[in-house]
């Protein structure tokens, strides 16, 4: 099974940022694209309250693995997390850690 979804955000300066979701079985890839190029992140589906885990380079690895400045890291990861929630998991929230983004179910009482 192959599923590819696109989500595009055009910023005020008319430069598009895109997140694509490519699912293959129990995991797949999230591809972030902007005017500089693209970055591919592996993800896998979680268990329990964890819907998915998106693996990201650590702060120390960021520049060498993404060819992006460390100053861009937080905004790129936040964009990926927010678009993942918007497109794939609207009833969830995210937590960004040093080497992954977790997509988690909102707890209901």
Phi, psi and omega in degrees: 000134180229126181232126179232119178239147180243146171221126186239136173236124177259121182279171185299334178269015174068022174258124186276142168244135184230141171238127176247144180243123181238106182260137177221096179067239184272008180198203179158209183225147169246127184245119178263130179230140172212191184295342180276331183149214181223157176228132182252126180241132176281143172225158171222152178287144182263200178219164182064229180282349180271114180281316182205155175236122178256118182275131182231153177296144176294169178304318180294329182270343192310303186297317182289328183270338183245346185060031179236154178290149179299331179297339180271346190304306185298318181292323177293313180295321177296317178299314179299314181297313181295319179290326177298317178295311183301315187270319190254332190213067187297340179261026184236176174225171182234157171226128179259125177245185183298321183232015175198162171245127176259134172256119190236146174294139172288134179282133177246141182267000000 
